[in-house]
Amino acid sequence: MTTLTHRTRRTEVSKSSEKKIESEEDTNQERSPDNEDPGDSKDIRLTLMEEVLLLGLKDKEVLLKSDSPTGDVLLDETLKHIKATEPTETVQTWIELLTGETWNPFKLQYQLRNVRERIAKNLVEKGILTTEKQNFLLFDMTTHPVTNTTEKQRLMKKLQDSVLERWVNDPQRMDRRTLALLVLAHSSDVLENVFSCLTDDKYDVAMNRTKDLVELDPEVEGTKHNATEMIWAVLAAFNKS
């Protein structure tokens, strides 16, 4: 399991700053967890995989329960594999197979190919990234720098607000997509990119709240009323890896 760490220069959150931020919670308790973030883009729709990849990119850094079709090539390819498999596999097994974390000569057909590059190309088509060729000594490499920083900032602000101004202190009341994105961003080690621009006190509060969230017992949380079982099953699988 990946872990959440503090920046070296960060100190413990002072009681006064914690109380200041906590005082904002009462105002936000009545907000519906399923209301769409008013800051969400109406023109660009990103998948969770695209959002996680985007959060992991530096702006100036060169980096490369239904089985109905979703319209997303990678997700539909995944659903096709899962539907055709007998006997059924666990969530953890599928994560290992689809990400290539485990090597099984009898199940090579389930490993998705060039996932990062394919997601990057999707973001290029949506105008978030661009494609460039850069020379690295003896060879050329295709790279995908961020061009639409506005969309990335919107996404970062959404996650920051979810653990600060809009914090509800109850995962069952959180917007499901935001909860899923926090879990995936944590497991992909990109949350530092999201919170690093915050002030010291807000950074510590955001990291501590996220840490408390991802360290909840998935087995318990997944059985609660209105829980999204798949999110907790995915977190449990990452915890065991």
N, C-alpha and C positions, 0 to 999 in steps of 0.2 A: 504494500500500500504506500502511496506517496504520502508525504507529511507536509503540513503547513509550517513554515519557518518564518521567523521574524528577521528583518534586516538587522545587521549588526548594530547600526547606529540607533535603532529604536529602543526606547525605554518603556517601562510599564506604563499603562494608561493611568493617569492621575484620577483620583476619585472625583475631583471637580469636573473634569472633562467627560468622564463616564456618565455622571449624573446629568450633565447638560444634554448629552445625546439621548440618554434614557428618557428625559422629560418629553422628548418629541414623540415617543412611542404612543402615548395615550391618544394623541391627535390622529394617529394613523390606524388605530386598532379597528375602526369600523370600515376601513376600505375593503372592498371585495377582492379576494385573492385572484379571482378569475378575470377581473377587469383588465383590458388591454392597456399597457403603458401608453399614456398620451403622447410620449415622445417617440413611439415606434414609427418607423418609416412606413409610409403608405405605398411607396413605389417599389421598394426593394424588399423582397422576402427571402430570408436566408434560412437554410436548414440548420439544425443544431450542430452538425458536423462542420458546416461552413463557418458558423459563429465561433466554435472552439478553435478552428485553424486561424481565423482572423485575429482572435485574441492573442494567439501565440506569436503573431508576426510583429516585428518592430517596424515602425513607419518608414525608417530609412535603412532598414537592414534587408539584405538580399537573401531570401529564403524560398528557398523553394516552399390490439387483440383481433386486428383485421388483416387478412392477407390480400386485400384489394390493392391494386396498383396505386401508388402515391404520386407518380409523376417524377419522382427523383430516381435517377438511374441506379445509384449505389444502394439506396434503401430497397428498391424493387428487386434488385439482384439478391440482396440479403434475404428478403422475404421468400423469394423463390427457393433458395437453398433450405431455409427452415421448413417450408411447407413440404418439400420433397424428401425430408429426412425421416427415416424409420429405423429404430425407435427414436423418439424425440430426445433432444439433448437439453442439458441445463443451460441457464443463462451464462454461467461462468464458462462452460465449454464453448459456447458459441462465440463469446468475446475472445477467447484464446484462439479459436480457429480463424475467425474473420480478421483478426489483427495480426495473425502470423506469430503469436506468442508461443504457440506449440507446434511441433512438426510431427505430422502423422501421415506417412506415405499413402494410407488408404483414404485420406480425407483432404488431399491437396486441392481438390476441386472447390472446396469451401473457402479457401483463402482468397480474399479479394485482392486484386492486383492493382498496384500503383494508386492506392487510395488517396494519398496526400496530393499527388499530381492531378488526379481527376477532380478533387475538391477545389484545388487551386484554379483549375481551368473553369470550373463553374463560377468562381468568384470573378474571374477575368470577364466572362460573358455578362456578368451582372454589373460590371463597371467598378468593382471594388479593388481589384488588382490589375496589373498590366503584365505583359510578357516581354522579357528582354533577354538578350544573349550577352553574357559576360565571359571574358577570356581569363582563365585561371592557368597561367603558365603554359602547359602543353595541351590544354583542351578547352573547348567552349562549354558553358553550362547555361541551361535555360533557367531563368530566375523569374520570380513573381513578386515584385515590390508592391507595397500598398500605394494606391493612388487616391482612393476615396477615404480620406482620413475622417471626414464628417460622419460617415456610417460607422466607422470603428469607434469614434468618440461617443456616439449615441449608444452603442452596445455596452461600452465600458461604464457609461453613466447609469445605464439601466441596472447593471449588476451592483455598482456602488450604492445606488439608492436602495436596492433590495435588502442590504444589510446595514444601512444607516437610516436615512429619513423614512423609509417605508418598511422598516424591520417590524415584523409581527410576532417574533419570538415563538412561533409555532409552525413547523413545516407543513402541517396539514392545511394551514390557512394561506400558505404562499401560492403565488401563481405557479402552476405546474411546470410550465416551460422554463420559467426562471429557476425553479428548484432543480430541474434537470440540467440546465446550463451550469449552475453552480457545482453540481456533482461532477459533471464531465470536465469542467475547467479545472477543478481541484485535482481530479485523477490524471489530467494531462499536464499538470504543473505549469499552468499559465495564469493563475490568479495573481501572482506577483506583478505581472504586467498590468493587471486591472487596477490594483490598489496602490501601486508604487508612487503615483502622482498625488496621493492624498496627503494631508498634513499628518504629522506624527500621531496625534491623538486619534484621529479618525482612522488612520491606517491600522493601528493596534486594535481598535474596536471592530473594524471590518474583518480582520484576520481572526480575532478571537471568536467572533460570532460564527464565522464560516467553519472554523475548527470545531466548535461545539456542535454545529449542524452535521458535519460529515462524520463525527465520532459517535453519533446516535446509533443505537442498535437497529440495524435494518430489519431484523427479524421481528422486532417489536413494532417499529414504525409502520411496516408494511401491512400489519393486521389492523391498524386503527381505522376508524370510520373515515370514509372519503380519501383514504390513502391511495396513491398511485403505485400499485405494487411493483410495476416494472422499474420505476426509478430506484426503489430501495433494493430490488434484486440486482440491478446493475452496480449499485454502490457496494453491496455485499460481495459481488464477484470481484470488484477491484480491491476490496479489503483483503481478500484471500489470495490475491495474485502476488 
